Amino acid sequence: MTYDRLVCANCAAPVSEGRCPVCRANRERLQQEYGFAGWNPMALIALLVVLIAAVALLAHQTV
Ligand SMILES: [Zn+2]
């Protein structure tokens, strides 16, 4: 689900266009939520890659 499909209850325009203060407030709040949700998986993937590399290095050294 993406916020740009949401329609404002106040002005009946897409929230992503930010035509009224309600739109802009919702857009800002949703962008923060989606921004956080979009940032987290990337950080987890990066962390996973680092862990895999560390384990691979350790396994290589012990063998
Ligand atoms: Zn609006």
N, CA, C, O and the ligand as a Tripos MOL2 file, in Angstrom:
@<TRIPOS>MOLECULE
protein
  253   251    64     0     0
PROTEIN
NO_CHARGES

@<TRIPOS>ATOM
      1 N           0.8470   -1.2060    0.0000 N.3       1 MET1
      2 CA          0.0000    0.0000    0.0000 C.3       1 MET1
      3 C           0.8760    1.2480    0.0000 C.2       1 MET1
      4 O           1.8170    1.3640    0.7860 O.2       1 MET1
      5 N           0.5560    2.1620   -0.8810 N.am      2 THR2
      6 CA          1.3310    3.3960   -0.9360 C.3       2 THR2
      7 C           0.4420    4.5880   -0.6280 C.2       2 THR2
      8 O          -0.7440    4.5920   -0.9570 O.2       2 THR2
      9 N           1.0150    5.5850   -0.0040 N.am      3 TYR3
     10 CA          0.2080    6.7200    0.4450 C.3       3 TYR3
     11 C          -0.2540    7.5850   -0.7160 C.2       3 TYR3
     12 O          -1.2050    8.3510   -0.5560 O.2       3 TYR3
     13 N           0.3840    7.4920   -1.8840 N.am      4 ASP4
     14 CA         -0.0130    8.3700   -2.9880 C.3       4 ASP4
     15 C          -1.3460    7.9570   -3.6180 C.2       4 ASP4
     16 O          -1.8690    8.6530   -4.4880 O.2       4 ASP4
     17 N          -1.8960    6.8100   -3.1710 N.am      5 ARG5
     18 CA         -3.2230    6.4120   -3.6340 C.3       5 ARG5
     19 C          -4.3240    6.9140   -2.7010 C.2       5 ARG5
     20 O          -5.5100    6.8200   -3.0160 O.2       5 ARG5
     21 N          -3.9170    7.4450   -1.5590 N.am      6 LEU6
     22 CA         -4.9060    7.9270   -0.5920 C.3       6 LEU6
     23 C          -5.5340    9.2340   -1.0720 C.2       6 LEU6
     24 O          -4.8750   10.0970   -1.6510 O.2       6 LEU6
     25 N          -6.8510    9.3450   -0.8030 N.am      7 VAL7
     26 CA         -7.5580   10.5770   -1.1470 C.3       7 VAL7
     27 C          -7.9200   11.2870    0.1530 C.2       7 VAL7
     28 O          -8.3990   10.6680    1.1030 O.2       7 VAL7
     29 N          -7.6850   12.5860    0.1770 N.am      8 CYS8
     30 CA         -7.9370   13.3900    1.3650 C.3       8 CYS8
     31 C          -9.4290   13.4970    1.6490 C.2       8 CYS8
     32 O         -10.2260   13.6920    0.7320 O.2       8 CYS8
     33 N          -9.8110   13.3670    2.9290 N.am      9 ALA9
     34 CA        -11.2100   13.4970    3.3210 C.3       9 ALA9
     35 C         -11.6330   14.9690    3.3460 C.2       9 ALA9
     36 O         -12.8250   15.2710    3.3060 O.2       9 ALA9
     37 N         -10.6780   15.8660    3.4090 N.am     10 ASN10
     38 CA        -10.9710   17.2950    3.5210 C.3      10 ASN10
     39 C         -11.1700   17.9610    2.1580 C.2      10 ASN10
     40 O         -12.1080   18.7380    1.9780 O.2      10 ASN10
     41 N         -10.2900   17.6600    1.1990 N.am     11 CYS11
     42 CA        -10.3600   18.3470   -0.0900 C.3      11 CYS11
     43 C         -10.5950   17.3780   -1.2560 C.2      11 CYS11
     44 O         -10.6990   17.8200   -2.4000 O.2      11 CYS11
     45 N         -10.6800   16.0790   -0.9930 N.am     12 ALA12
     46 CA        -10.9710   15.0510   -2.0000 C.3      12 ALA12
     47 C          -9.9240   14.9740   -3.1070 C.2      12 ALA12
     48 O         -10.1860   14.4240   -4.1760 O.2      12 ALA12
     49 N          -8.7570   15.5170   -2.8540 N.am     13 ALA13
     50 CA         -7.6440   15.4050   -3.8060 C.3      13 ALA13
     51 C          -6.6570   14.3850   -3.2590 C.2      13 ALA13
     52 O          -6.6700   14.0950   -2.0630 O.2      13 ALA13
     53 N          -5.7950   13.8340   -4.1200 N.am     14 PRO14
     54 CA         -4.7850   12.8940   -3.6150 C.3      14 PRO14
     55 C          -3.9300   13.5410   -2.5380 C.2      14 PRO14
     56 O          -3.4700   14.6740   -2.6790 O.2      14 PRO14
     57 N          -3.7290   12.7940   -1.4590 N.am     15 VAL15
     58 CA         -2.9490   13.3230   -0.3300 C.3      15 VAL15
     59 C          -1.5440   13.7070   -0.7850 C.2      15 VAL15
     60 O          -0.9580   14.6600   -0.2720 O.2      15 VAL15
     61 N          -1.0090   12.9590   -1.7490 N.am     16 SER16
     62 CA          0.3690   13.2020   -2.2030 C.3      16 SER16
     63 C           0.5270   14.5710   -2.8560 C.2      16 SER16
     64 O           1.6410   15.0850   -2.9470 O.2      16 SER16
     65 N          -0.5880   15.1750   -3.3160 N.am     17 GLU17
     66 CA         -0.4940   16.5040   -3.9400 C.3      17 GLU17
     67 C          -0.4110   17.6150   -2.8980 C.2      17 GLU17
     68 O           0.0540   18.7130   -3.2040 O.2      17 GLU17
     69 N          -0.8540   17.3440   -1.6750 N.am     18 GLY18
     70 CA         -0.7330   18.3100   -0.5880 C.3      18 GLY18
     71 C          -1.4730   19.6080   -0.8440 C.2      18 GLY18
     72 O          -0.9070   20.6850   -0.6580 O.2      18 GLY18
     73 N          -2.7280   19.5300   -1.2650 N.am     19 ARG19
     74 CA         -3.4790   20.7370   -1.6130 C.3      19 ARG19
     75 C          -3.9920   21.5000   -0.3980 C.2      19 ARG19
     76 O          -4.2130   22.7080   -0.4850 O.2      19 ARG19
     77 N          -4.1850   20.8350    0.7160 N.am     20 CYS20
     78 CA         -4.6870   21.5150    1.9090 C.3      20 CYS20
     79 C          -3.8420   21.1240    3.1220 C.2      20 CYS20
     80 O          -3.0620   20.1740    3.0500 O.2      20 CYS20
     81 N          -3.9880   21.8440    4.2270 N.am     21 PRO21
     82 CA         -3.1590   21.5400    5.4060 C.3      21 PRO21
     83 C          -3.3260   20.1040    5.8860 C.2      21 PRO21
     84 O          -2.3730   19.5000    6.3790 O.2      21 PRO21
     85 N          -4.5410   19.5470    5.7440 N.am     22 VAL22
     86 CA         -4.7720   18.1550    6.1570 C.3      22 VAL22
     87 C          -3.9400   17.2130    5.2980 C.2      22 VAL22
     88 O          -3.3190   16.2790    5.8070 O.2      22 VAL22
     89 N          -3.9310   17.4670    3.9840 N.am     23 CYS23
     90 CA         -3.1090   16.6760    3.0600 C.3      23 CYS23
     91 C          -1.6460   16.7340    3.4540 C.2      23 CYS23
     92 O          -0.9710   15.7090    3.5560 O.2      23 CYS23
     93 N          -1.1690   17.9430    3.6730 N.am     24 ARG24
     94 CA          0.2580   18.1160    3.9460 C.3      24 ARG24
     95 C           0.6460   17.4300    5.2520 C.2      24 ARG24
     96 O           1.7150   16.8270    5.3510 O.2      24 ARG24
     97 N          -0.2400   17.5260    6.2620 N.am     25 ALA25
     98 CA          0.0440   16.8790    7.5460 C.3      25 ALA25
     99 C           0.0780   15.3670    7.3730 C.2      25 ALA25
    100 O           0.9710   14.6970    7.8930 O.2      25 ALA25
    101 N          -0.8980   14.8290    6.6410 N.am     26 ASN26
    102 CA         -0.9430   13.3800    6.4090 C.3      26 ASN26
    103 C           0.2560   12.9240    5.5910 C.2      26 ASN26
    104 O           0.8790   11.9050    5.8880 O.2      26 ASN26
    105 N           0.5660   13.6920    4.5630 N.am     27 ARG27
    106 CA          1.6810   13.3260    3.6890 C.3      27 ARG27
    107 C           2.9920   13.2760    4.4840 C.2      27 ARG27
    108 O           3.7940   12.3550    4.3300 O.2      27 ARG27
    109 N           3.1870   14.2840    5.3330 N.am     28 GLU28
    110 CA          4.4040   14.3440    6.1200 C.3      28 GLU28
    111 C           4.5060   13.1430    7.0620 C.2      28 GLU28
    112 O           5.5600   12.5190    7.1910 O.2      28 GLU28
    113 N           3.3840   12.8390    7.7170 N.am     29 ARG29
    114 CA          3.3640   11.7240    8.6670 C.3      29 ARG29
    115 C           3.6110   10.4020    7.9360 C.2      29 ARG29
    116 O           4.3930    9.5710    8.3970 O.2      29 ARG29
    117 N           2.9420   10.2140    6.7960 N.am     30 LEU30
    118 CA          3.0780    8.9620    6.0530 C.3      30 LEU30
    119 C           4.4710    8.8280    5.4520 C.2      30 LEU30
    120 O           5.0290    7.7320    5.4050 O.2      30 LEU30
    121 N           5.0270    9.9390    4.9960 N.am     31 GLN31
    122 CA          6.3780    9.8860    4.4260 C.3      31 GLN31
    123 C           7.3820    9.4650    5.4830 C.2      31 GLN31
    124 O           8.3310    8.7350    5.1950 O.2      31 GLN31
    125 N           7.1700    9.9300    6.7120 N.am     32 GLN32
    126 CA          8.0730    9.5300    7.7870 C.3      32 GLN32
    127 C           7.9300    8.0470    8.0670 C.2      32 GLN32
    128 O           8.9260    7.3530    8.2750 O.2      32 GLN32
    129 N           6.6850    7.5490    8.0750 N.am     33 GLU33
    130 CA          6.4530    6.1300    8.3490 C.3      33 GLU33
    131 C           7.0240    5.2680    7.2310 C.2      33 GLU33
    132 O           7.7060    4.2790    7.4980 O.2      33 GLU33
    133 N           6.7500    5.6360    5.9780 N.am     34 TYR34
    134 CA          7.2440    4.8470    4.8560 C.3      34 TYR34
    135 C           8.7510    5.0000    4.7120 C.2      34 TYR34
    136 O           9.4490    4.0640    4.3230 O.2      34 TYR34
    137 N           9.2420    6.1900    5.0290 N.am     35 GLY35
    138 CA         10.6840    6.4000    4.9650 C.3      35 GLY35
    139 C          11.3950    5.4950    5.9590 C.2      35 GLY35
    140 O          12.4360    4.9140    5.6520 O.2      35 GLY35
    141 N          10.8270    5.3830    7.1480 N.am     36 PHE36
    142 CA         11.4100    4.5250    8.1700 C.3      36 PHE36
    143 C          11.3020    3.0650    7.7550 C.2      36 PHE36
    144 O          12.2410    2.2910    7.9370 O.2      36 PHE36
    145 N          10.1550    2.6920    7.1980 N.am     37 ALA37
    146 CA          9.9350    1.3060    6.7730 C.3      37 ALA37
    147 C          10.8490    0.9650    5.5980 C.2      37 ALA37
    148 O          11.3030   -0.1720    5.4690 O.2      37 ALA37
    149 N          11.1200    1.9550    4.7410 N.am     38 GLY38
    150 CA         11.9810    1.7160    3.6040 C.3      38 GLY38
    151 C          13.4420    1.6750    3.9850 C.2      38 GLY38
    152 O          14.2570    1.0400    3.3170 O.2      38 GLY38
    153 N          13.7690    2.3680    5.0820 N.am     39 TRP39
    154 CA         15.1770    2.4080    5.5030 C.3      39 TRP39
    155 C          15.5640    1.1420    6.2480 C.2      39 TRP39
    156 O          16.6820    0.6440    6.1130 O.2      39 TRP39
    157 N          14.6190    0.6250    7.0410 N.am     40 ASN40
    158 CA         14.9420   -0.5000    7.9120 C.3      40 ASN40
    159 C          15.3920   -1.7660    7.1880 C.2      40 ASN40
    160 O          16.4160   -2.3320    7.5690 O.2      40 ASN40
    161 N          14.6830   -2.2370    6.1650 N.am     41 PRO41
    162 CA         15.1350   -3.4610    5.4780 C.3      41 PRO41
    163 C          16.5220   -3.3130    4.8860 C.2      41 PRO41
    164 O          17.3010   -4.2670    4.8910 O.2      41 PRO41
    165 N          16.8440   -2.1370    4.3760 N.am     42 MET42
    166 CA         18.1670   -1.9270    3.7930 C.3      42 MET42
    167 C          19.2390   -2.0410    4.8650 C.2      42 MET42
    168 O          20.3050   -2.6080    4.6220 O.2      42 MET42
    169 N          18.9650   -1.5060    6.0460 N.am     43 ALA43
    170 CA         19.9200   -1.6000    7.1530 C.3      43 ALA43
    171 C          20.0700   -3.0380    7.5890 C.2      43 ALA43
    172 O          21.1750   -3.4800    7.9030 O.2      43 ALA43
    173 N          18.9700   -3.7790    7.6120 N.am     44 LEU44
    174 CA         19.0180   -5.1860    8.0010 C.3      44 LEU44
    175 C          19.8250   -6.0000    6.9900 C.2      44 LEU44
    176 O          20.6130   -6.8670    7.3670 O.2      44 LEU44
    177 N          19.6220   -5.7160    5.7100 N.am     45 ILE45
    178 CA         20.3630   -6.4220    4.6590 C.3      45 ILE45
    179 C          21.8560   -6.1230    4.7840 C.2      45 ILE45
    180 O          22.6890   -7.0240    4.6830 O.2      45 ILE45
    181 N          22.1830   -4.8580    5.0050 N.am     46 ALA46
    182 CA         23.5860   -4.4740    5.1570 C.3      46 ALA46
    183 C          24.2060   -5.1820    6.3590 C.2      46 ALA46
    184 O          25.3410   -5.6540    6.2960 O.2      46 ALA46
    185 N          23.4550   -5.2480    7.4460 N.am     47 LEU47
    186 CA         23.9230   -5.9180    8.6580 C.3      47 LEU47
    187 C          24.1390   -7.4040    8.3920 C.2      47 LEU47
    188 O          25.1180   -7.9990    8.8430 O.2      47 LEU47
    189 N          23.1960   -7.9910    7.6450 N.am     48 LEU48
    190 CA         23.2760   -9.4190    7.3060 C.3      48 LEU48
    191 C          24.5200   -9.6990    6.4640 C.2      48 LEU48
    192 O          25.2260  -10.6810    6.6900 O.2      48 LEU48
    193 N          24.7750   -8.8350    5.5030 N.am     49 VAL49
    194 CA         25.9430   -9.0030    4.6250 C.3      49 VAL49
    195 C          27.2280   -8.9400    5.4470 C.2      49 VAL49
    196 O          28.1450   -9.7360    5.2470 O.2      49 VAL49
    197 N          27.2810   -7.9870    6.3690 N.am     50 VAL50
    198 CA         28.4690   -7.8520    7.2270 C.3      50 VAL50
    199 C          28.6470   -9.0960    8.0860 C.2      50 VAL50
    200 O          29.7640   -9.5890    8.2450 O.2      50 VAL50
    201 N          27.5470   -9.6070    8.6430 N.am     51 LEU51
    202 CA         27.6070  -10.8070    9.4830 C.3      51 LEU51
    203 C          28.0730  -12.0150    8.6770 C.2      51 LEU51
    204 O          28.9140  -12.7880    9.1350 O.2      51 LEU51
    205 N          27.5220  -12.1710    7.4780 N.am     52 ILE52
    206 CA         27.9060  -13.3020    6.6160 C.3      52 ILE52
    207 C          29.3930  -13.2150    6.2750 C.2      52 ILE52
    208 O          30.1040  -14.2200    6.2930 O.2      52 ILE52
    209 N          29.8480  -12.0150    5.9670 N.am     53 ALA53
    210 CA         31.2670  -11.8210    5.6370 C.3      53 ALA53
    211 C          32.1390  -12.1490    6.8430 C.2      53 ALA53
    212 O          33.1930  -12.7660    6.6910 O.2      53 ALA53
    213 N          31.7160  -11.7460    8.0320 N.am     54 ALA54
    214 CA         32.4830  -12.0260    9.2480 C.3      54 ALA54
    215 C          32.5370  -13.5230    9.5210 C.2      54 ALA54
    216 O          33.5890  -14.0620    9.8650 O.2      54 ALA54
    217 N          31.3950  -14.1900    9.3670 N.am     55 VAL55
    218 CA         31.3390  -15.6470    9.5880 C.3      55 VAL55
    219 C          32.1990  -16.3570    8.5540 C.2      55 VAL55
    220 O          32.9070  -17.3070    8.8880 O.2      55 VAL55
    221 N          32.1470  -15.9130    7.3110 N.am     56 ALA56
    222 CA         32.9360  -16.5260    6.2460 C.3      56 ALA56
    223 C          34.4280  -16.3640    6.5360 C.2      56 ALA56
    224 O          35.2130  -17.2880    6.3220 O.2      56 ALA56
    225 N          34.8080  -15.1920    7.0190 N.am     57 LEU57
    226 CA         36.2090  -14.9440    7.3520 C.3      57 LEU57
    227 C          36.6680  -15.8320    8.4990 C.2      57 LEU57
    228 O          37.7570  -16.4050    8.4480 O.2      57 LEU57
    229 N          35.8310  -15.9510    9.5440 N.am     58 LEU58
    230 CA         36.1570  -16.7750   10.6960 C.3      58 LEU58
    231 C          36.2710  -18.2430   10.2890 C.2      58 LEU58
    232 O          37.1990  -18.9390   10.7020 O.2      58 LEU58
    233 N          35.3200  -18.7060    9.4750 N.am     59 ALA59
    234 CA         35.3310  -20.0950    9.0150 C.3      59 ALA59
    235 C          36.5790  -20.3540    8.1930 C.2      59 ALA59
    236 O          37.1790  -21.4240    8.2920 O.2      59 ALA59
    237 N          36.9680  -19.3950    7.3940 N.am     60 HIS60
    238 CA         38.1460  -19.5460    6.5500 C.3      60 HIS60
    239 C          39.4200  -19.6270    7.4040 C.2      60 HIS60
    240 O          40.3420  -20.3830    7.0960 O.2      60 HIS60
    241 N          39.4500  -18.8330    8.4840 N.am     61 GLN61
    242 CA         40.6380  -18.8010    9.3320 C.3      61 GLN61
    243 C          40.7860  -20.0640   10.1710 C.2      61 GLN61
    244 O          41.8980  -20.5510   10.3740 O.2      61 GLN61
    245 N          39.6720  -20.5930   10.6570 N.am     62 THR62
    246 CA         39.7230  -21.7750   11.5200 C.3      62 THR62
    247 C          40.0060  -23.0550   10.7230 C.2      62 THR62
    248 O          40.5690  -24.0120   11.2550 O.2      62 THR62
    249 N          39.6120  -23.0620    9.4500 N.am     63 VAL63
    250 CA         39.8850  -24.2470    8.6070 C.3      63 VAL63
    251 C          41.2690  -24.1130    7.9960 C.2      63 VAL63
    252 O          41.7040  -24.9930    7.2540 O.2      63 VAL63
    253 ZN         -6.5990   17.6670    1.5510 Zn       64 ZN64
@<TRIPOS>BOND
     1     1     2 1
     2     2     3 1
     3     3     4 2
     4     3     5 am
     5     5     6 1
     6     6     7 1
     7     7     8 2
     8     7     9 am
     9     9    10 1
    10    10    11 1
    11    11    12 2
    12    11    13 am
    13    13    14 1
    14    14    15 1
    15    15    16 2
    16    15    17 am
    17    17    18 1
    18    18    19 1
    19    19    20 2
    20    19    21 am
    21    21    22 1
    22    22    23 1
    23    23    24 2
    24    23    25 am
    25    25    26 1
    26    26    27 1
    27    27    28 2
    28    27    29 am
    29    29    30 1
    30    30    31 1
    31    31    32 2
    32    31    33 am
    33    33    34 1
    34    34    35 1
    35    35    36 2
    36    35    37 am
    37    37    38 1
    38    38    39 1
    39    39    40 2
    40    39    41 am
    41    41    42 1
    42    42    43 1
    43    43    44 2
    44    43    45 am
    45    45    46 1
    46    46    47 1
    47    47    48 2
    48    47    49 am
    49    49    50 1
    50    50    51 1
    51    51    52 2
    52    51    53 am
    53    53    54 1
    54    54    55 1
    55    55    56 2
    56    55    57 am
    57    57    58 1
    58    58    59 1
    59    59    60 2
    60    59    61 am
    61    61    62 1
    62    62    63 1
    63    63    64 2
    64    63    65 am
    65    65    66 1
    66    66    67 1
    67    67    68 2
    68    67    69 am
    69    69    70 1
    70    70    71 1
    71    71    72 2
    72    71    73 am
    73    73    74 1
    74    74    75 1
    75    75    76 2
    76    75    77 am
    77    77    78 1
    78    78    79 1
    79    79    80 2
    80    79    81 am
    81    81    82 1
    82    82    83 1
    83    83    84 2
    84    83    85 am
    85    85    86 1
    86    86    87 1
    87    87    88 2
    88    87    89 am
    89    89    90 1
    90    90    91 1
    91    91    92 2
    92    91    93 am
    93    93    94 1
    94    94    95 1
    95    95    96 2
    96    95    97 am
    97    97    98 1
    98    98    99 1
    99    99   100 2
   100    99   101 am
   101   101   102 1
   102   102   103 1
   103   103   104 2
   104   103   105 am
   105   105   106 1
   106   106   107 1
   107   107   108 2
   108   107   109 am
   109   109   110 1
   110   110   111 1
   111   111   112 2
   112   111   113 am
   113   113   114 1
   114   114   115 1
   115   115   116 2
   116   115   117 am
   117   117   118 1
   118   118   119 1
   119   119   120 2
   120   119   121 am
   121   121   122 1
   122   122   123 1
   123   123   124 2
   124   123   125 am
   125   125   126 1
   126   126   127 1
   127   127   128 2
   128   127   129 am
   129   129   130 1
   130   130   131 1
   131   131   132 2
   132   131   133 am
   133   133   134 1
   134   134   135 1
   135   135   136 2
   136   135   137 am
   137   137   138 1
   138   138   139 1
   139   139   140 2
   140   139   141 am
   141   141   142 1
   142   142   143 1
   143   143   144 2
   144   143   145 am
   145   145   146 1
   146   146   147 1
   147   147   148 2
   148   147   149 am
   149   149   150 1
   150   150   151 1
   151   151   152 2
   152   151   153 am
   153   153   154 1
   154   154   155 1
   155   155   156 2
   156   155   157 am
   157   157   158 1
   158   158   159 1
   159   159   160 2
   160   159   161 am
   161   161   162 1
   162   162   163 1
   163   163   164 2
   164   163   165 am
   165   165   166 1
   166   166   167 1
   167   167   168 2
   168   167   169 am
   169   169   170 1
   170   170   171 1
   171   171   172 2
   172   171   173 am
   173   173   174 1
   174   174   175 1
   175   175   176 2
   176   175   177 am
   177   177   178 1
   178   178   179 1
   179   179   180 2
   180   179   181 am
   181   181   182 1
   182   182   183 1
   183   183   184 2
   184   183   185 am
   185   185   186 1
   186   186   187 1
   187   187   188 2
   188   187   189 am
   189   189   190 1
   190   190   191 1
   191   191   192 2
   192   191   193 am
   193   193   194 1
   194   194   195 1
   195   195   196 2
   196   195   197 am
   197   197   198 1
   198   198   199 1
   199   199   200 2
   200   199   201 am
   201   201   202 1
   202   202   203 1
   203   203   204 2
   204   203   205 am
   205   205   206 1
   206   206   207 1
   207   207   208 2
   208   207   209 am
   209   209   210 1
   210   210   211 1
   211   211   212 2
   212   211   213 am
   213   213   214 1
   214   214   215 1
   215   215   216 2
   216   215   217 am
   217   217   218 1
   218   218   219 1
   219   219   220 2
   220   219   221 am
   221   221   222 1
   222   222   223 1
   223   223   224 2
   224   223   225 am
   225   225   226 1
   226   226   227 1
   227   227   228 2
   228   227   229 am
   229   229   230 1
   230   230   231 1
   231   231   232 2
   232   231   233 am
   233   233   234 1
   234   234   235 1
   235   235   236 2
   236   235   237 am
   237   237   238 1
   238   238   239 1
   239   239   240 2
   240   239   241 am
   241   241   242 1
   242   242   243 1
   243   243   244 2
   244   243   245 am
   245   245   246 1
   246   246   247 1
   247   247   248 2
   248   247   249 am
   249   249   250 1
   250   250   251 1
   251   251   252 2
@<TRIPOS>SUBSTRUCTURE
     1 MET1         2 RESIDUE 1 A MET
     2 THR2         6 RESIDUE 1 A THR
     3 TYR3        10 RESIDUE 1 A TYR
     4 ASP4        14 RESIDUE 1 A ASP
     5 ARG5        18 RESIDUE 1 A ARG
     6 LEU6        22 RESIDUE 1 A LEU
     7 VAL7        26 RESIDUE 1 A VAL
     8 CYS8        30 RESIDUE 1 A CYS
     9 ALA9        34 RESIDUE 1 A ALA
    10 ASN10       38 RESIDUE 1 A ASN
    11 CYS11       42 RESIDUE 1 A CYS
    12 ALA12       46 RESIDUE 1 A ALA
    13 ALA13       50 RESIDUE 1 A ALA
    14 PRO14       54 RESIDUE 1 A PRO
    15 VAL15       58 RESIDUE 1 A VAL
    16 SER16       62 RESIDUE 1 A SER
    17 GLU17       66 RESIDUE 1 A GLU
    18 GLY18       70 RESIDUE 1 A GLY
    19 ARG19       74 RESIDUE 1 A ARG
    20 CYS20       78 RESIDUE 1 A CYS
    21 PRO21       82 RESIDUE 1 A PRO
    22 VAL22       86 RESIDUE 1 A VAL
    23 CYS23       90 RESIDUE 1 A CYS
    24 ARG24       94 RESIDUE 1 A ARG
    25 ALA25       98 RESIDUE 1 A ALA
    26 ASN26      102 RESIDUE 1 A ASN
    27 ARG27      106 RESIDUE 1 A ARG
    28 GLU28      110 RESIDUE 1 A GLU
    29 ARG29      114 RESIDUE 1 A ARG
    30 LEU30      118 RESIDUE 1 A LEU
    31 GLN31      122 RESIDUE 1 A GLN
    32 GLN32      126 RESIDUE 1 A GLN
    33 GLU33      130 RESIDUE 1 A GLU
    34 TYR34      134 RESIDUE 1 A TYR
    35 GLY35      138 RESIDUE 1 A GLY
    36 PHE36      142 RESIDUE 1 A PHE
    37 ALA37      146 RESIDUE 1 A ALA
    38 GLY38      150 RESIDUE 1 A GLY
    39 TRP39      154 RESIDUE 1 A TRP
    40 ASN40      158 RESIDUE 1 A ASN
    41 PRO41      162 RESIDUE 1 A PRO
    42 MET42      166 RESIDUE 1 A MET
    43 ALA43      170 RESIDUE 1 A ALA
    44 LEU44      174 RESIDUE 1 A LEU
    45 ILE45      178 RESIDUE 1 A ILE
    46 ALA46      182 RESIDUE 1 A ALA
    47 LEU47      186 RESIDUE 1 A LEU
    48 LEU48      190 RESIDUE 1 A LEU
    49 VAL49      194 RESIDUE 1 A VAL
    50 VAL50      198 RESIDUE 1 A VAL
    51 LEU51      202 RESIDUE 1 A LEU
    52 ILE52      206 RESIDUE 1 A ILE
    53 ALA53      210 RESIDUE 1 A ALA
    54 ALA54      214 RESIDUE 1 A ALA
    55 VAL55      218 RESIDUE 1 A VAL
    56 ALA56      222 RESIDUE 1 A ALA
    57 LEU57      226 RESIDUE 1 A LEU
    58 LEU58      230 RESIDUE 1 A LEU
    59 ALA59      234 RESIDUE 1 A ALA
    60 HIS60      238 RESIDUE 1 A HIS
    61 GLN61      242 RESIDUE 1 A GLN
    62 THR62      246 RESIDUE 1 A THR
    63 VAL63      250 RESIDUE 1 A VAL
    64 ZN64       253 GROUP 0 **** ****
